[in-house]
Amino acid sequence: MMLDAKATFDGIVVRFAQNPETSERILKNEYYQRASESLGGSQEYMAMEKLREVATAGDYDLVVLDTPPTRNALDFLEAPNRLLSMLHEGALSWLFKPRGKGFSASRAGRAIFGKSQQAMFAIFERFTGGEVVSGISEFVSAFAGLLDGMGARAGEVMELLQSDESAFLLVASPNRIALSEALYFYDRLSEAEIPFRGFVVNRVRPTSANGSVPADPVEAGFTPVDATFDAAVQSIWTGFRQRARQAAVDRHHIAALKDHCGDGVPYVEIPELEGEVHDLEALQMLLAYLK
C-alpha cells in the first residue's frame, strides 16, 4: 500500500476529537487542511500511525515497511516526536500573550507552515486581521485536545519497534557510499535500542577462487594464435581484470562493514545477477542466498 497521509490525519482527528462537533470543526478549518498536508513531520507521524494500525489489526502474518535508502528515512523515528513537541510547546503558546505581546498570525504561520509562509501570513494579518487570527486560533485550540492521544500512539509505535516482534534489516550495495549509509543506520538503530536482524549486501561482484588475478592472458594459460585473436582475448582480459579490481574493492568495503559491527551481526551476500529481479521466478532464485 501507499501511504495517504491526509486521510490518515483525518482519521486521527475523528478518533481523538472530544466529540463529532469538534472533529467536524477541525476538518473544515482551512488552516488544518493546510497543516495536514504540509506540517513538518506529519508525513512521518502518519506513517507511524498507519504502521500501528496495520500491525495491530491481526489481518497479516508479516508487515514489511520499506523506507528510502537515505538518511532521511530515520525521520520516521524522530520526526513524530518533533512534531508533537512543536505542537505541545509551540502551538498552545500562540494562544497566549508572550512577554506582553499580542497574538501574531505571521509568527503562528511560520511555526505551522514554515518560514517561507511567514511573509504571506503577515500580509494576511495586515489586511484581514481578526479573521486570520480567529481561524488559526480556532485550529490550534481545537487541535490541542488531540495531542495527548497522538503522543500516546507515537509512544506505542516506538514500543512496537523496540519489541521482539520487530526487526530492522538493512539492504545495501557494496560500494563505499551505500555501506556508509548502512552503518549510519545501524548505529542510530542501536542508539534507539531497536532490534537489528542483519545486513543484506546486494549485487556483490564475484572474485576468483584464490583471490588472485593473472597479469595477462598468457599467464592465465592462453596460447597466442594470431593478431586478431590475441587482440580480442586482450580486450576481454582487460574487462575481466577491471571487474576483478571492482570485486576486490567490494570485498574491502564489506570487510570494513564487518569490522565496524563485529561478528554478532548476521550478513548475507547476494551476487550481482545477469538479469533484473522483477518477477516471482527471479525472487525464487534469491532464496538460496537469503536462507
Secondary structure as UniProt FT lines:
FT   HELIX           5..16
FT   HELIX           20..28
FT   HELIX           30..38
FT   TURN            40..41
FT   HELIX           42..56
FT   HELIX           71..74
FT   HELIX           75..86
FT   HELIX           87..91
FT   HELIX           92..95
FT   HELIX           98..100
FT   HELIX           105..113
FT   HELIX           115..117
FT   HELIX           118..128
FT   HELIX           130..144
FT   TURN            145..146
FT   HELIX           147..162
FT   TURN            164..165
FT   STRAND          168..172
FT   HELIX           176..191
FT   TURN            192..193
FT   STRAND          196..204
FT   TURN            209..210
FT   TURN            217..221
FT   HELIX           227..261
FT   TURN            263..264
FT   STRAND          267..271
FT   HELIX           280..290
//
